[in-house]
Amino acid sequence: MAVDGAILDGHGGGYRAKVDPEGSLNMVVHPHPPLTETREGIPLVQYLTDDGLATGDRDMRTDGSVNNVSYYISAHPTLDMYIQTMSIVIADAGASLNEWGAQSALTNGMKLTWSTLEGEVVINNELKSNWDFVRMALGYPAFGTGTNSFKANNVIGGSEGFIPIMRFKDMFGMPWGFKLRAGTTDRITMLVRDDNSNIDQFDALCLGVCF
């Protein structure tokens, strides 16, 4: 014997879920978060720095050829952080895709990792040239043609620059990006393993949300 049932709102309002003739459950996408949401997301904008904090040094031009140097973003003491995007600037006068800035490609390359309590996930272990960063970002944003592909003019002074944007949610199918759990040692790190100090600008800005 079939039992006729209904899905109710659960708040005593008597509202019932509706199914259309094709068997689809009707849903409404509202232009605002749930009105009963008790935690609101806080925008996150922070550079990778030498101490993992917003107040640290964000200039990643350094000599890490003998002693590797880490630039990273650390987990917050009380809020979960979701890193969704990393915006990188590599600028140097006369820069080309196959170079590091306008210098020869790096020997060891930089290592980009996501560290969690479960261990270290290597995102890329051989970021040696401007092209390596552009490729890691899946060619986004794509602009320019020929030798000027992906290259912006006058990024700093009169120097050209590559500005790859890594959208982690698109790259890895993770809707919220990389999670840094509150009160843990979770972090995202760019490890410098060469002398990359002879270019005009190199930094990485992380964007996301905290809960």
FENSULJO-V717073 format. One record per residue. PSI is psi in whole degrees, 0 to 359 (none if undefined). Layout:
# FENSULJO-V717073
psi
PSI
PSI
This chain:
# FENSULJO-V717073
psi
125
143
125
121
172
150
119
165
338
1
12
8
345
10
134
143
141
141
130
173
338
2
11
140
122
131
150
125
112
150
30
159
167
134
339
8
127
344
124
141
145
126
140
123
110
138
155
132
172
350
5
1
161
337
356
177
122
355
107
14
107
170
102
21
327
305
111
146
130
135
129
172
128
160
149
149
324
351
140
134
136
110
110
331
144
120
120
142
124
108
139
147
124
23
144
159
322
5
176
107
237
18
174
149
148
156
308
326
163
154
120
124
158
114
131
179
338
349
192
129
119
114
317
133
359
61
91
338
170
319
323
321
318
317
320
326
9
34
24
134
146
122
166
170
160
226
350
9
133
7
129
143
150
45
316
115
232
14
138
159
152
136
57
142
115
111
93
324
327
324
324
5
31
103
326
3
202
128
132
109
138
137
16
182
14
143
161
130
139
113
118
123
13
175
102
23
350
30
175
332
139
114
169
124
125
139
146
216
149
145
none
